[in-house]
Amino acid sequence: MMLIDANLLLYAYDSSSQHHIKARQWLERTLSEYLPVRLAWITIMAFLRISTNRKIFENPFSISEATSIVKEWLEHPIVDVLNPTERHWLILSKLISNGQASGPLVMDAHLAALAIEHGARLCTTDKDFSRFDDLQVVNPLLEKKPAGDFKKREVHSSNKEK
């Protein structure tokens, strides 16, 4: 199971991004395969907030366009939303403390905690996630193998040597 970070979704829909083509191809391949794809509500909110913001997106979506994209994802048979479990606070507080997360990194810790508690691999281009122990992180834009083929992929765990 993979949990997708907002940056990959934004790159896939931002034609002005240098990562657009690779991210778009990766997302299309990923959604055409069979492996479960998961999103977090904070990821969906980040997509809506950023993709409709004229100060950030060169060609921003209308809120109607952006919500239609999200609706399409959520209606896809392999896509679902991950929600925190009763273990979330325990995992999150450990990640915040051990990863020295504050400010915007607290949201990254939340996404990392969701991935850990559900046994998901986090797909992102954000190197900040390397600070979180026990998190499996994949940057699919650096990978040369097929999008969803995690059995054959090298997965980079941020588990630090002790």
C-alpha positions as CSV (number, residue, x, y, z in Angstrom):
1,M,0.0,0.0,0.0
2,M,1.2,3.5,-0.8
3,L,0.4,6.8,0.7
4,I,0.9,9.7,-1.7
5,D,2.1,13.1,-0.5
6,A,0.7,16.3,-1.9
7,N,3.8,17.3,-3.8
8,L,3.5,14.5,-6.2
9,L,-0.2,15.2,-6.9
10,L,0.6,18.9,-7.4
11,Y,3.5,18.2,-9.8
12,A,1.2,15.9,-11.7
13,Y,-1.3,18.7,-12.3
14,D,1.1,21.7,-12.6
15,S,2.1,21.9,-16.2
16,S,4.7,24.6,-15.3
17,S,6.6,22.3,-12.9
18,Q,9.8,20.8,-14.0
19,H,8.5,17.5,-12.5
20,H,5.2,17.6,-14.3
21,I,5.7,15.0,-17.0
22,K,7.4,12.4,-14.7
23,A,4.8,13.0,-12.0
24,R,1.9,12.8,-14.3
25,Q,3.1,9.6,-16.0
26,W,3.8,8.1,-12.5
27,L,0.4,9.0,-11.2
28,E,-1.4,7.7,-14.3
29,R,0.6,4.4,-14.2
30,T,0.0,4.1,-10.4
31,L,-3.8,4.6,-10.7
32,S,-4.0,2.0,-13.6
33,E,-2.4,-0.7,-11.5
34,Y,-3.8,-2.9,-8.7
35,L,-1.8,-1.9,-5.6
36,P,-3.8,0.1,-3.0
37,V,-3.3,3.8,-3.1
38,R,-4.1,5.9,-0.1
39,L,-4.5,9.6,0.5
40,A,-4.7,11.6,3.7
41,W,-7.2,14.4,4.3
42,I,-4.3,16.8,4.9
43,T,-2.9,15.8,1.5
44,I,-6.3,16.5,-0.2
45,M,-6.6,19.8,1.6
46,A,-3.0,20.8,0.6
47,F,-3.9,20.0,-3.0
48,L,-7.0,22.1,-2.9
49,R,-5.3,25.0,-1.1
50,I,-2.2,25.1,-3.3
51,S,-3.7,24.2,-6.7
52,T,-6.2,27.0,-6.4
53,N,-3.8,29.7,-5.2
54,R,-2.7,32.2,-7.8
55,K,0.4,33.1,-5.8
56,I,1.7,29.5,-6.0
57,F,0.3,27.9,-9.1
58,E,1.1,29.6,-12.4
59,N,-2.3,28.5,-13.8
60,P,-4.4,27.8,-10.8
61,F,-7.5,25.7,-10.9
62,S,-10.9,27.0,-10.0
63,I,-12.2,25.4,-6.8
64,S,-14.7,23.5,-8.9
65,E,-11.9,22.1,-11.1
66,A,-9.8,21.1,-8.1
67,T,-12.6,19.4,-6.3
68,S,-13.5,17.5,-9.4
69,I,-10.0,16.1,-9.6
70,V,-10.2,15.0,-5.9
71,K,-13.6,13.5,-6.6
72,E,-12.1,11.5,-9.5
73,W,-9.3,10.2,-7.2
74,L,-11.7,9.2,-4.4
75,E,-14.0,7.4,-6.8
76,H,-11.2,5.3,-8.2
77,P,-11.5,1.6,-7.0
78,I,-7.9,1.4,-5.6
79,V,-8.0,4.7,-3.8
80,D,-9.1,5.3,-0.3
81,V,-8.5,7.7,2.6
82,L,-6.3,6.8,5.6
83,N,-7.6,8.0,8.9
84,P,-5.7,8.0,12.2
85,T,-6.2,5.0,14.5
86,E,-6.1,4.9,18.3
87,R,-2.3,4.5,18.0
88,H,-1.9,7.7,16.0
89,W,-1.0,10.1,18.9
90,L,1.6,7.6,20.3
91,I,3.3,7.3,16.9
92,L,2.9,11.0,16.1
93,S,4.3,12.3,19.4
94,K,7.3,9.9,19.1
95,L,8.0,11.1,15.5
96,I,7.7,14.8,16.5
97,S,10.1,14.3,19.4
98,N,12.7,12.0,17.7
99,G,12.5,13.9,14.4
100,Q,12.7,17.3,16.1
101,A,9.7,18.4,14.1
102,S,8.2,21.8,14.7
103,G,6.3,24.3,12.5
104,P,5.4,22.8,9.1
105,L,7.3,19.6,9.9
106,V,4.5,18.7,12.3
107,M,2.2,18.1,9.3
108,D,4.9,15.9,7.8
109,A,5.1,14.0,11.1
110,H,1.3,13.5,10.9
111,L,1.6,12.1,7.4
112,A,4.5,9.9,8.4
113,A,2.5,8.6,11.4
114,L,-0.4,7.7,9.2
115,A,1.9,5.7,6.9
116,I,3.6,3.9,9.8
117,E,0.4,3.0,11.6
118,H,-1.2,1.6,8.4
119,G,2.0,-0.1,7.1
120,A,2.1,2.1,4.0
121,R,5.1,3.4,2.0
122,L,5.1,7.1,1.6
123,C,5.6,8.3,-1.9
124,T,7.0,11.8,-1.9
125,T,9.8,14.0,-3.3
126,D,10.2,15.7,0.1
127,K,13.6,14.9,1.7
128,D,12.3,16.2,5.1
129,F,10.6,12.8,5.7
130,S,14.1,11.2,6.1
131,R,14.1,12.5,9.7
132,F,11.3,10.1,10.8
133,D,12.3,6.7,12.1
134,D,10.5,3.6,10.9
135,L,9.1,5.4,7.8
136,Q,9.5,3.8,4.4
137,V,9.9,6.5,1.8
138,V,9.9,6.2,-1.9
139,N,10.6,9.0,-4.4
140,P,9.0,7.6,-7.5
141,L,10.4,10.4,-9.7
142,L,13.9,9.0,-9.1
143,E,12.9,5.4,-9.6
144,K,13.5,3.8,-13.0
145,K,11.2,0.8,-12.3
146,P,7.5,0.6,-12.9
147,A,5.3,2.8,-10.7
148,G,3.6,0.3,-8.4
149,D,6.1,-2.5,-8.5
150,F,7.2,-2.2,-4.9
151,K,8.4,-5.8,-4.7
152,K,11.1,-5.1,-7.2
153,R,11.8,-1.5,-6.0
154,E,14.4,-0.4,-3.6
155,V,12.6,1.3,-0.7
156,H,14.5,3.8,1.3
157,S,13.7,3.5,5.0
158,S,14.5,6.4,7.2
159,N,15.3,4.0,10.0
160,K,18.5,5.4,11.4
161,E,21.4,3.2,12.5
162,K,21.7,3.0,16.2
